[in-house]
Amino acid sequence: MAPSIALRLTHALSPAHREQLLRMAREVDLPPGIRLFDEGGRADRFWIVRDGTVALDLHVPGHRTPVIETVGTGDLVGWSWLFAPYAWQLGAYTVTRVTAYEFDAVAVRLLCEDDAEFGRAVAVWLGRVLSQRLGAARVRLVDLYGAPAGGEGR
């Protein structure tokens, strides 16, 4: 399930909010195969991909770690930084060379608290991303491991 174009930064935030967020960015250039984060780790930053591909994966005990989704240009990598306990819910690694905007999560959370309109826009955006990622995880896991016992869905 590919991320919706509506979830990309250019569509998710107004130009003013986009500019406000991008003023906090640091540009990074990452080679392929770099682990950005692991499930359970401290979610202290996030990225918006400028170019390249990042794979999101999920540890499944007793199985190979499946890729849940791949994201690319304009997509958000990481949403766990906005919600306590600020621990990654998925893992992520670069598939290709990635250029991205990297953000300090604490600084962005403080801006969200100081500017309610900006904070609401970011929260709505991340909520939509979260909803899409959970749907992608469900579809991928059902695809990999089959329907529940008895063949009945919910």
DSSP file with accessible surface (Angstrom, degrees, kcal/mol):
  #  RESIDUE AA STRUCTURE BP1 BP2  ACC     N-H-->O    O-->H-N    N-H-->O    O-->H-N    TCO  KAPPA ALPHA  PHI   PSI    X-CA   Y-CA   Z-CA
    1    1 A M              0   0  125      0, 0.0    69,-0.2     0, 0.0     3,-0.1   0.000 360.0 360.0 360.0 113.9    0.0    0.0    0.0
    2    2 A A        -     0   0   84      1,-0.1    69,-0.1    67,-0.1     3,-0.1  -0.554 360.0 -99.7 -79.0 144.1    1.7    3.2   -1.2
    3    3 A P        -     0   0   14      0, 0.0     2,-0.2     0, 0.0    -1,-0.1  -0.313  43.3-105.9 -60.7 147.0    1.4    6.3    1.0
    4    4 A S    >   -     0   0   57      1,-0.1     3,-1.8    -3,-0.1     4,-0.4  -0.472  16.3-128.7 -72.7 142.5   -1.2    8.8   -0.3
    5    5 A I  G >  S+     0   0   98      1,-0.3     3,-1.5     2,-0.2     6,-0.3   0.827 108.6  67.8 -60.6 -27.4    0.0   11.9   -2.0
    6    6 A A  G 3  S+     0   0   31      1,-0.3    -1,-0.3     5,-0.1    -2,-0.0   0.715  94.5  57.3 -65.7 -18.9   -2.2   13.8    0.4
    7    7 A L  G <  S+     0   0   12     -3,-1.8    -1,-0.3     4,-0.1    69,-0.2   0.563  83.9 105.0 -88.0 -10.1    0.0   12.7    3.3
    8    8 A R  S X> S-     0   0   74     -3,-1.5     4,-2.6    -4,-0.4     3,-2.0  -0.420  85.4-112.2 -72.6 150.4    3.1   14.3    1.8
    9    9 A L  H 3> S+     0   0   10     65,-2.0     4,-1.7     1,-0.3    -1,-0.1   0.855 114.5  59.1 -50.3 -42.8    4.4   17.5    3.3
   10   10 A T  H 34 S+     0   0   84      1,-0.2    -1,-0.3     2,-0.2    -4,-0.1   0.739 119.9  28.2 -64.1 -22.1    3.5   19.5    0.2
   11   11 A H  H <4 S+     0   0  112     -3,-2.0    -1,-0.2    -6,-0.3    -2,-0.2   0.652 115.4  59.9-107.7 -23.5   -0.1   18.6    0.5
   12   12 A A  H  < S+     0   0   23     -4,-2.6     2,-0.3    -7,-0.1    -3,-0.2   0.804 105.2  41.3 -81.6 -31.4   -0.5   17.9    4.3
   13   13 A L  S  < S-     0   0    6     -4,-1.7    -1,-0.1    -5,-0.2   109,-0.0  -0.899  86.1-108.3-119.6 150.2    0.4   21.4    5.6
   14   14 A S     >  -     0   0   51     -2,-0.3     4,-3.1     1,-0.1     5,-0.2  -0.247  40.4-104.1 -64.7 159.2   -0.4   24.9    4.5
   15   15 A P  H  > S+     0   0   89      0, 0.0     4,-2.6     0, 0.0     5,-0.2   0.901 122.6  50.8 -53.9 -40.8    2.5   26.8    2.9
   16   16 A A  H  > S+     0   0   66      2,-0.2     4,-2.3     1,-0.2     5,-0.1   0.930 113.6  43.3 -65.2 -42.9    2.9   28.9    6.1
   17   17 A H  H  > S+     0   0   17      2,-0.2     4,-2.4     1,-0.2    -1,-0.2   0.879 112.7  53.5 -70.7 -36.4    3.0   25.8    8.3
   18   18 A R  H  X S+     0   0   57     -4,-3.1     4,-3.0     2,-0.2    -2,-0.2   0.941 110.7  46.5 -60.3 -47.5    5.3   24.1    5.9
   19   19 A E  H  X S+     0   0  120     -4,-2.6     4,-1.7    -5,-0.2    -2,-0.2   0.914 110.6  53.0 -62.3 -41.9    7.7   27.0    6.0
   20   20 A Q  H  < S+     0   0   33     -4,-2.3     4,-0.3    -5,-0.2    -1,-0.2   0.917 114.0  42.7 -59.8 -43.8    7.5   27.2    9.8
   21   21 A L  H >< S+     0   0    1     -4,-2.4     3,-2.0     1,-0.2     4,-0.2   0.941 110.6  54.2 -68.9 -46.2    8.4   23.5   10.0
   22   22 A L  H >< S+     0   0   56     -4,-3.0     3,-1.5     1,-0.3    -1,-0.2   0.766  94.9  68.9 -65.4 -22.6   11.2   23.6    7.3
   23   23 A R  T 3< S+     0   0  165     -4,-1.7    -1,-0.3     1,-0.3    -2,-0.2   0.755 100.3  50.9 -63.8 -20.2   12.9   26.4    9.2
   24   24 A M  T <  S+     0   0   61     -3,-2.0    80,-0.4    -4,-0.3    -1,-0.3   0.446  91.9 112.0 -94.3  -1.1   13.7   23.8   11.8
   25   25 A A    <   -     0   0   30     -3,-1.5     2,-0.4    -4,-0.2    78,-0.2  -0.370  50.3-158.2 -80.4 153.1   15.1   21.3    9.4
   26   26 A R  E     -A  102   0A 143     76,-2.2    76,-3.2    -2,-0.1     2,-0.3  -0.996  25.1-126.2-122.7 129.1   18.7   20.1    9.0
   27   27 A E  E     -A  101   0A 126     -2,-0.4     2,-0.3    74,-0.2    74,-0.2  -0.620  31.4-175.0 -79.4 134.8   19.5   18.6    5.6
   28   28 A V  E     -A  100   0A  16     72,-2.8    72,-2.3    -2,-0.3     2,-0.5  -0.943  19.6-154.9-129.4 153.2   21.1   15.1    5.8
   29   29 A D  E     -A   99   0A  89     -2,-0.3    70,-0.2    70,-0.2    68,-0.0  -0.988  20.1-173.3-128.1 116.2   22.5   12.8    3.1
   30   30 A L  E     -A   98   0A  30     68,-3.6    68,-2.9    -2,-0.5     3,-0.1  -0.937  17.3-132.7-119.9 133.1   22.3    9.1    4.1
   31   31 A P    >   -     0   0   69      0, 0.0     3,-1.0     0, 0.0    63,-0.2  -0.281  42.1 -81.3 -74.4 165.9   23.8    6.1    2.3
   32   32 A P  T 3  S+     0   0   78      0, 0.0    63,-0.2     0, 0.0    65,-0.1  -0.314 111.4  31.2 -63.4 149.5   21.8    2.9    1.5
   33   33 A G  T 3  S+     0   0   60     61,-2.7     2,-0.4     1,-0.3    62,-0.1   0.534  77.8 142.8  82.7  11.1   21.5    0.4    4.4
   34   34 A I    <   -     0   0   68     -3,-1.0    60,-2.2    60,-0.1     2,-0.6  -0.692  49.2-133.3 -86.6 129.1   21.6    2.8    7.3
   35   35 A R  E     -D   93   0B  96     -2,-0.4    58,-0.3    58,-0.2     3,-0.1  -0.717  20.9-174.4 -80.7 116.7   19.3    1.9   10.2
   36   36 A L  E     -     0   0B  31     56,-2.1     2,-0.3    -2,-0.6    -1,-0.2   0.881  63.7 -24.6 -79.6 -41.0   17.4    5.1   11.1
   37   37 A F  E     -D   92   0B  15     55,-1.5    55,-2.4     6,-0.0    -1,-0.3  -0.977  53.9-133.2-165.8 161.2   15.7    3.5   14.2
   38   38 A D    >   -     0   0   90     -2,-0.3     3,-2.2    53,-0.2    50,-0.3  -0.897  43.1 -86.3-118.2 150.6   14.5    0.3   15.8
   39   39 A E  T 3  S+     0   0   71     -2,-0.3    50,-0.2     1,-0.3    52,-0.1  -0.251 115.6  21.9 -51.3 138.0   11.2   -0.5   17.4
   40   40 A G  T 3  S+     0   0   61     48,-3.1    -1,-0.3     1,-0.3    49,-0.1   0.216  94.7 125.7  87.3 -15.6   11.2    0.5   21.1
   41   41 A G  S <  S-     0   0   29     -3,-2.2    47,-2.4     1,-0.1     2,-0.4  -0.227  76.0 -80.0 -71.0 166.9   14.1    3.0   20.7
   42   42 A R  B     -G   87   0C 180     45,-0.2     2,-1.4    -3,-0.1    45,-0.2  -0.543  37.7-142.1 -72.7 121.1   13.8    6.7   21.7
   43   43 A A        +     0   0    1     43,-3.0    -1,-0.1    -2,-0.4     3,-0.1  -0.656  46.0 144.4 -86.6  88.1   11.9    8.7   19.1
   44   44 A D        +     0   0   33     -2,-1.4    61,-2.1    61,-0.1    62,-0.5   0.350  61.5  20.0-111.3   5.2   13.9   11.9   19.3
   45   45 A R  E     -B  104   0A  86     59,-0.3     2,-0.3    60,-0.2    59,-0.2  -0.961  57.6-159.6-159.0 171.5   13.8   12.9   15.6
   46   46 A F  E     -B  103   0A   1     57,-1.5    57,-2.8    -2,-0.3     2,-0.3  -0.951  11.1-140.4-154.1 168.8   12.0   12.5   12.3
   47   47 A W  E     -BC 102  77A   9     30,-2.2    30,-3.2    -2,-0.3     2,-0.5  -0.957   9.1-151.7-134.2 152.2   12.6   12.9    8.6
   48   48 A I  E     -BC 101  76A   4     53,-2.2    53,-2.7    -2,-0.3     2,-0.3  -0.996  34.3-126.3-120.2 120.0   10.9   14.1    5.5
   49   49 A V  E     +B  100   0A   2     26,-2.4    25,-3.5    -2,-0.5    51,-0.3  -0.494  28.6 178.3 -70.9 128.2   12.4   12.4    2.5
   50   50 A R  E    S-     0   0A  97     49,-2.9     2,-0.3     1,-0.4    50,-0.2   0.801  75.4  -8.0 -91.7 -40.7   13.6   14.7   -0.3
   51   51 A D  E    S+B   99   0A  92     48,-2.1    48,-2.4    22,-0.1    -1,-0.4  -0.969 105.8  37.0-157.2 141.1   14.9   11.9   -2.5
   52   52 A G  S    S-     0   0   10     -2,-0.3     2,-0.4    46,-0.2    21,-0.3  -0.589  75.6 -73.4 113.5-172.7   15.4    8.2   -2.1
   53   53 A T        -     0   0   47     44,-0.2    42,-2.8    -2,-0.2    43,-1.4  -0.988  29.1-168.4-134.5 135.9   13.6    5.3   -0.4
   54   54 A V  E     -FE  71  94B   1     17,-2.5    17,-2.8    -2,-0.4     2,-0.4  -0.972  14.8-143.7-122.0 135.5   13.2    4.3    3.2
   55   55 A A  E     -FE  70  93B   1     38,-2.9    38,-1.9    -2,-0.4     2,-0.5  -0.834   6.5-152.4 -99.4 136.4   11.7    0.9    4.3
   56   56 A L  E     -FE  69  92B   3     13,-3.2    12,-3.3    -2,-0.4    13,-1.4  -0.925  22.0-177.4-105.3 129.0    9.6    0.6    7.4
   57   57 A D  E     -FE  67  91B   9     34,-2.2    34,-2.8    -2,-0.5     2,-0.4  -0.806  18.6-148.0-129.1 168.1    9.7   -2.8    9.1
   58   58 A L        -     0   0   32      8,-1.7     2,-0.3    -2,-0.3    32,-0.1  -0.989  21.4-123.7-140.1 125.5    8.1   -4.5   12.1
   59   59 A H        -     0   0  109     -2,-0.4     6,-0.1     6,-0.2     5,-0.1  -0.529  25.9-172.4 -70.1 127.5    9.6   -7.2   14.3
   60   60 A V    >   -     0   0   25      3,-0.4     3,-2.2    -2,-0.3    -2,-0.0  -0.968  28.8-119.6-122.4 109.0    7.5  -10.3   14.3
   61   61 A P  T 3  S+     0   0  100      0, 0.0     3,-0.1     0, 0.0    -2,-0.0  -0.198  96.3  13.4 -52.2 133.3    8.7  -12.9   16.9
   62   62 A G  T 3  S+     0   0   85      1,-0.2     2,-0.3     0, 0.0     0, 0.0   0.482 118.0  81.1  81.7   2.2    9.7  -16.2   15.3
   63   63 A H  S <  S-     0   0  103     -3,-2.2    -3,-0.4     3,-0.0    -1,-0.2  -0.923  89.7 -87.4-135.2 162.4    9.7  -14.7   11.8
   64   64 A R        -     0   0  170     -2,-0.3     0, 0.0     1,-0.1     0, 0.0  -0.379  57.4 -98.5 -62.3 144.3   11.9  -12.7    9.5
   65   65 A T        -     0   0   52     -6,-0.1     2,-0.2    -2,-0.1    -6,-0.2  -0.561  45.9-145.2 -70.5 112.2   11.3   -8.9   10.0
   66   66 A P        -     0   0    0      0, 0.0    -8,-1.7     0, 0.0     2,-0.5  -0.525  11.7-119.3 -82.7 147.1    8.9   -7.9    7.2
   67   67 A V  E     -F   57   0B  35    -10,-0.2   -10,-0.3    -2,-0.2     3,-0.1  -0.734  26.0-171.0 -77.2 125.8    9.0   -4.6    5.4
   68   68 A I  E     -     0   0B   8    -12,-3.3     2,-0.3    -2,-0.5   -11,-0.2   0.836  63.3 -16.3 -86.2 -38.9    5.6   -3.1    6.1
   69   69 A E  E     -F   56   0B   9    -13,-1.4   -13,-3.2    71,-0.0     2,-0.4  -0.985  54.1-136.1-163.0 151.9    5.9   -0.2    3.7
   70   70 A T  E     -F   55   0B  75     -2,-0.3     2,-0.3   -15,-0.2   -15,-0.2  -0.957  23.0-166.0-115.8 141.5    8.4    1.8    1.7
   71   71 A V  E     +F   54   0B   4    -17,-2.8   -17,-2.5    -2,-0.4     2,-0.2  -0.885  11.2 166.1-125.2 157.6    8.2    5.6    1.5
   72   72 A G    >   +     0   0   14     -2,-0.3     3,-2.7     1,-0.2   -23,-0.3  -0.511  43.0  11.8-144.7-147.9    9.9    8.1   -0.7
   73   73 A T  T 3  S+     0   0   75    -21,-0.3    -1,-0.2     1,-0.3   -23,-0.2  -0.025 126.0   4.3 -47.7 124.4   10.0   11.7   -1.9
   74   74 A G  T 3  S+     0   0   15    -25,-3.5   -65,-2.0     1,-0.3    -1,-0.3   0.305 100.6 127.9  85.6  -7.4    7.9   14.0    0.3
   75   75 A D    <   -     0   0    4     -3,-2.7   -26,-2.4   -67,-0.2     2,-0.3  -0.521  59.3-118.7 -88.2 151.9    7.0   11.3    2.8
   76   76 A L  E     -C   48   0A   2    -28,-0.2     2,-0.6   -69,-0.2   -28,-0.2  -0.661  18.0-159.3 -83.9 135.6    7.3   11.5    6.5
   77   77 A V  E     +C   47   0A   1    -30,-3.2   -30,-2.2    -2,-0.3    15,-0.1  -0.965  66.2  17.9-116.5 109.0    9.6    8.9    8.3
   78   78 A G        +     0   0    3     -2,-0.6    -1,-0.2   -32,-0.2   -31,-0.1   0.457  42.9 173.6 102.5 121.7    8.6    8.6   11.9
   79   79 A W    >   +     0   0   29     -3,-0.1     3,-1.6   -33,-0.1     4,-0.4   0.437  65.5  86.9-126.9 -13.0    5.5    9.6   13.8
   80   80 A S  G >  S+     0   0    4      1,-0.3     3,-0.8     2,-0.2     6,-0.3   0.693  72.7  76.4 -66.4 -18.4    6.2    8.2   17.2
   81   81 A W  G 3  S+     0   0    0      1,-0.2    -1,-0.3   -36,-0.2    28,-0.1   0.710  91.7  53.9 -66.1 -20.2    8.1   11.3   18.3
   82   82 A L  G <  S+     0   0   30     -3,-1.6     2,-0.5     1,-0.1    -1,-0.2   0.710 101.8  62.9 -89.1 -18.6    4.8   13.2   18.8
   83   83 A F  S X  S-     0   0   82     -3,-0.8     3,-2.3    -4,-0.4     4,-0.4  -0.925  91.4 -89.0-118.5 124.6    3.1   10.8   21.2
   84   84 A A  T 3  S+     0   0   74     -2,-0.5    -2,-0.1     1,-0.3    -3,-0.0  -0.311 111.3  41.2 -58.6 140.1    4.3    9.8   24.6
   85   85 A P  T 3  S-     0   0  109      0, 0.0    -1,-0.3     0, 0.0   -42,-0.1  -0.902  91.5-142.6 -91.6  19.3    6.1    7.6   25.5
   86   86 A Y    <   +     0   0   78     -3,-2.3   -43,-3.0    -6,-0.3     2,-0.4   0.928  49.2 141.2  57.6  49.9    8.1    8.8   22.4
   87   87 A A  B     -G   42   0C  24     -4,-0.4   -45,-0.2   -45,-0.2    -1,-0.2  -0.975  58.4-104.0-122.7 136.4    9.2    5.2   21.5
   88   88 A W        -     0   0   10    -47,-2.4   -48,-3.1    -2,-0.4   -47,-0.1  -0.336  23.7-166.1 -61.0 134.4    9.4    4.0   17.9
   89   89 A Q  S    S+     0   0  100    -50,-0.2     2,-0.3   -49,-0.1    -1,-0.1   0.616  75.7  24.1 -94.4 -19.0    6.5    1.7   16.9
   90   90 A L  S    S-     0   0   21    -52,-0.1     2,-0.3   -32,-0.1   -32,-0.2  -0.799  79.9-118.7-129.9 175.8    8.3    0.5   13.7
   91   91 A G  E     - E   0  57B   0    -34,-2.8   -34,-2.2    -2,-0.3     2,-0.3  -0.752  26.6-162.9-110.7 165.9   11.8    0.2   12.5
   92   92 A A  E     +DE  37  56B   0    -55,-2.4   -56,-2.1    -2,-0.3   -55,-1.5  -0.994  12.5 172.5-152.2 144.4   13.3    2.0    9.5
   93   93 A Y  E     -DE  35  55B  70    -38,-1.9   -38,-2.9    -2,-0.3     2,-0.4  -0.985  37.8-102.1-147.0 155.3   16.3    1.8    7.2
   94   94 A T  E     - E   0  54B   1    -60,-2.2   -61,-2.7    -2,-0.3   -40,-0.2  -0.614  25.5-174.9 -78.6 131.5   17.4    3.5    4.0
   95   95 A V  S    S+     0   0   67    -42,-2.8     2,-0.2    -2,-0.4   -41,-0.2   0.825  75.2  11.4 -89.7 -42.9   17.0    1.3    0.9
   96   96 A T  S    S-     0   0   54    -43,-1.4   -63,-0.1   -64,-0.1     2,-0.1  -0.678 110.0 -61.8-119.7 178.6   18.7    3.7   -1.5
   97   97 A R        -     0   0  133     -2,-0.2     2,-0.4   -65,-0.1   -44,-0.2  -0.465  62.6-157.6 -60.4 135.3   20.8    6.9   -0.9
   98   98 A V  E     -A   30   0A   2    -68,-2.9   -68,-3.6   -46,-0.2     2,-0.4  -0.982  20.5-167.7-126.7 128.7   18.4    9.3    0.9
   99   99 A T  E     +AB  29  51A  23    -48,-2.4   -49,-2.9    -2,-0.4   -48,-2.1  -0.945  31.2 157.8-106.1 138.4   18.5   13.0    1.1
  100  100 A A  E     -AB  28  49A   1    -72,-2.3   -72,-2.8    -2,-0.4     2,-0.5  -0.977  47.4-108.7-153.2 162.5   16.1   14.3    3.7
  101  101 A Y  E     -AB  27  48A  57    -53,-2.7   -53,-2.2    -2,-0.3     2,-0.4  -0.881  37.4-156.7 -92.6 128.9   15.1   17.0    6.1
  102  102 A E  E     -AB  26  47A  20    -76,-3.2   -76,-2.2    -2,-0.5     2,-0.4  -0.908   7.2-162.4-110.6 139.8   15.8   15.9    9.7
  103  103 A F  E     - B   0  46A   2    -57,-2.8   -57,-1.5    -2,-0.4     2,-0.6  -0.951  22.8-124.2-125.3 142.2   14.0   17.4   12.6
  104  104 A D  E  >  - B   0  45A  92    -80,-0.4     4,-2.1    -2,-0.4   -59,-0.3  -0.730  23.4-150.6 -80.2 118.6   14.7   17.5   16.3
  105  105 A A  H  > S+     0   0    0    -61,-2.1     4,-2.8    -2,-0.6     5,-0.2   0.884  91.5  52.4 -63.9 -41.1   11.5   16.1   17.9
  106  106 A V  H  > S+     0   0   65    -62,-0.5     4,-2.5     1,-0.2    -1,-0.2   0.938 109.8  49.3 -62.8 -44.2   11.7   18.0   21.1
  107  107 A A  H  > S+     0   0   35      1,-0.2     4,-2.0     2,-0.2    -1,-0.2   0.915 113.0  46.5 -62.1 -41.4   12.1   21.4   19.3
  108  108 A V  H  X S+     0   0    0     -4,-2.1     4,-2.6     2,-0.2    -1,-0.2   0.915 110.8  52.3 -70.0 -39.2    9.1   20.6   17.0
  109  109 A R  H  X S+     0   0   37     -4,-2.8     4,-2.0     1,-0.2    -2,-0.2   0.916 109.0  50.9 -61.3 -39.9    6.9   19.5   20.0
  110  110 A L  H  X S+     0   0   88     -4,-2.5     4,-2.2     2,-0.2    -1,-0.2   0.913 109.7  49.6 -63.8 -41.0    7.7   22.7   21.8
  111  111 A L  H  X S+     0   0   35     -4,-2.0     4,-2.2     1,-0.2     8,-0.3   0.912 108.7  53.5 -63.5 -39.9    6.7   24.7   18.7
  112  112 A C  H  < S+     0   0   17     -4,-2.6     7,-0.5     1,-0.2    -1,-0.2   0.884 110.9  46.6 -61.3 -38.3    3.5   22.7   18.6
  113  113 A E  H  < S+     0   0  140     -4,-2.0    -1,-0.2     1,-0.2    -2,-0.2   0.875 114.7  46.6 -70.6 -37.3    2.8   23.6   22.2
  114  114 A D  H  < S+     0   0  137     -4,-2.2     2,-0.5     1,-0.2    -2,-0.2   0.771 117.5  42.1 -76.1 -29.4    3.6   27.3   21.6
  115  115 A D     X  -     0   0   50     -4,-2.2     4,-3.1    -5,-0.2    -1,-0.2  -0.874  67.7-170.9-124.3  96.1    1.6   27.7   18.4
  116  116 A A  H  > S+     0   0   81     -2,-0.5     4,-2.6     1,-0.2     5,-0.2   0.852  85.8  51.4 -58.5 -39.1   -1.8   25.9   18.8
  117  117 A E  H  > S+     0   0  139      2,-0.2     4,-2.2     1,-0.2    -1,-0.2   0.939 113.8  44.1 -65.8 -44.5   -2.7   26.3   15.1
  118  118 A F  H  > S+     0   0    0      2,-0.2     4,-2.6     1,-0.2     5,-0.2   0.938 113.6  51.8 -62.9 -46.0    0.6   24.9   13.9
  119  119 A G  H  X S+     0   0   11     -4,-3.1     4,-2.7    -7,-0.5    -2,-0.2   0.898 109.4  49.3 -59.3 -41.3    0.4   22.1   16.5
  120  120 A R  H  X S+     0   0  175     -4,-2.6     4,-2.7    -5,-0.2     5,-0.2   0.929 110.6  50.3 -64.5 -44.0   -3.1   21.1   15.4
  121  121 A A  H  X S+     0   0   20     -4,-2.2     4,-2.2     1,-0.2    -2,-0.2   0.925 113.5  45.4 -61.5 -42.8   -2.0   21.0   11.7
  122  122 A V  H  X S+     0   0    1     -4,-2.6     4,-3.0     2,-0.2     5,-0.2   0.929 112.9  50.5 -66.5 -43.7    1.0   18.8   12.6
  123  123 A A  H  X S+     0   0   43     -4,-2.7     4,-2.6    -5,-0.2    -2,-0.2   0.909 111.2  47.9 -62.9 -41.6   -1.2   16.5   14.8
  124  124 A V  H  X S+     0   0   65     -4,-2.7     4,-2.3     2,-0.2    -1,-0.2   0.934 112.9  49.5 -64.2 -44.2   -3.8   16.1   12.1
  125  125 A W  H  X S+     0   0    3     -4,-2.2     4,-2.3    -5,-0.2    -2,-0.2   0.959 113.9  44.5 -58.4 -51.7   -1.1   15.3    9.6
  126  126 A L  H  X S+     0   0    0     -4,-3.0     4,-3.1     1,-0.2    -1,-0.2   0.873 110.3  55.4 -65.3 -34.8    0.6   12.8   11.8
  127  127 A G  H  X S+     0   0   31     -4,-2.6     4,-2.4    -5,-0.2    -1,-0.2   0.915 109.3  47.0 -62.1 -40.2   -2.8   11.2   12.8
  128  128 A R  H  X S+     0   0  113     -4,-2.3     4,-2.2     2,-0.2    -2,-0.2   0.901 113.1  48.6 -67.7 -40.3   -3.5   10.7    9.1
  129  129 A V  H  X S+     0   0    1     -4,-2.3     4,-2.9     2,-0.2     5,-0.2   0.940 111.3  50.9 -63.0 -46.0    0.0    9.2    8.5
  130  130 A L  H  X S+     0   0   39     -4,-3.1     4,-2.7     1,-0.2     5,-0.2   0.928 109.4  50.0 -57.8 -46.5   -0.5    6.9   11.5
  131  131 A S  H  X S+     0   0   84     -4,-2.4     4,-2.0     1,-0.2    -1,-0.2   0.930 112.8  46.6 -59.3 -44.8   -3.9    5.7   10.3
  132  132 A Q  H  X S+     0   0   26     -4,-2.2     4,-2.4     1,-0.2    -2,-0.2   0.919 112.5  50.0 -65.3 -42.2   -2.4    4.9    6.9
  133  133 A R  H  X S+     0   0   11     -4,-2.9     4,-2.5     2,-0.2    -2,-0.2   0.890 109.5  50.7 -66.5 -39.0    0.7    3.2    8.3
  134  134 A L  H  X S+     0   0  109     -4,-2.7     4,-2.3    -5,-0.2    -1,-0.2   0.913 111.1  49.2 -64.6 -40.0   -1.5    1.0   10.6
  135  135 A G  H  X S+     0   0   28     -4,-2.0     4,-2.5    -5,-0.2    -2,-0.2   0.918 111.1  49.5 -62.9 -42.2   -3.6    0.0    7.6
  136  136 A A  H  X S+     0   0    3     -4,-2.4     4,-2.6     1,-0.2     5,-0.2   0.906 110.3  51.2 -63.4 -41.2   -0.5   -0.8    5.6
  137  137 A A  H  X S+     0   0   13     -4,-2.5     4,-2.7     2,-0.2     5,-0.2   0.931 110.6  48.6 -62.5 -43.6    0.9   -2.9    8.5
  138  138 A R  H  X S+     0   0  165     -4,-2.3     4,-2.5     2,-0.2     5,-0.3   0.944 113.1  46.5 -61.7 -49.2   -2.4   -4.9    8.8
  139  139 A V  H  X S+     0   0   69     -4,-2.5     4,-2.4     1,-0.2    -1,-0.2   0.930 114.6  47.7 -60.0 -44.9   -2.5   -5.6    5.0
  140  140 A R  H  X S+     0   0   69     -4,-2.6     4,-2.5    -5,-0.2    -2,-0.2   0.921 112.5  47.8 -65.9 -42.9    1.1   -6.6    4.9
  141  141 A L  H  X S+     0   0   47     -4,-2.7     4,-2.9     2,-0.2     5,-0.2   0.903 112.6  48.5 -68.0 -39.3    0.9   -8.9    7.9
  142  142 A V  H  X S+     0   0   67     -4,-2.5     4,-2.0    -5,-0.2    -1,-0.2   0.926 112.0  51.1 -63.6 -41.2   -2.3  -10.6    6.6
  143  143 A D  H  < S+     0   0  117     -4,-2.4    -2,-0.2    -5,-0.3    -1,-0.2   0.917 117.2  39.2 -60.5 -43.0   -0.6  -11.0    3.2
  144  144 A L  H  < S+     0   0   52     -4,-2.5    -2,-0.2     1,-0.2    -1,-0.2   0.878 129.3  26.2 -75.8 -39.0    2.5  -12.6    4.9
  145  145 A Y  H  < S-     0   0   90     -4,-2.9    -2,-0.2     1,-0.2    -3,-0.2   0.386 102.7-127.4-115.1   2.4    0.9  -14.8    7.5
  146  146 A G     <  -     0   0   41     -4,-2.0    -1,-0.2    -5,-0.2    -2,-0.1  -0.039  41.7 -37.4  83.8 175.8   -2.6  -15.5    6.1
  147  147 A A  S    S-     0   0   68      1,-0.1     4,-0.1    -4,-0.1     3,-0.1  -0.317  75.7 -83.4 -71.1 158.5   -6.1  -15.1    7.4
  148  148 A P    >   -     0   0   78      0, 0.0     3,-2.0     0, 0.0     4,-0.2  -0.152  65.4 -70.5 -58.0 159.6   -6.9  -15.9   11.1
  149  149 A A  G >  S+     0   0  106      1,-0.3     3,-0.5     2,-0.2    -3,-0.0  -0.182 124.7  30.6 -51.9 139.4   -7.5  -19.5   12.2
  150  150 A G  G 3  S-     0   0   75      1,-0.2    -1,-0.3    -3,-0.1     3,-0.1   0.384 114.1-101.1  89.1  -6.3  -10.8  -20.8   10.8
  151  151 A G  G <  S+     0   0   59     -3,-2.0     2,-0.4     1,-0.2    -1,-0.2   0.546  82.8 132.6  72.3   2.9  -10.6  -18.6    7.7
  152  152 A E    <   -     0   0  151     -3,-0.5    -1,-0.2    -4,-0.2     2,-0.1  -0.764  43.9-151.3 -91.6 133.8  -13.0  -16.1    9.2
  153  153 A G              0   0   60     -2,-0.4    -6,-0.0     1,-0.1    -1,-0.0  -0.448 360.0 360.0 -88.3 172.3  -12.3  -12.4    9.1
  154  154 A R              0   0  286     -2,-0.1    -1,-0.1     0, 0.0     0, 0.0  -0.452 360.0 360.0 -82.1 360.0  -13.6   -9.9   11.6
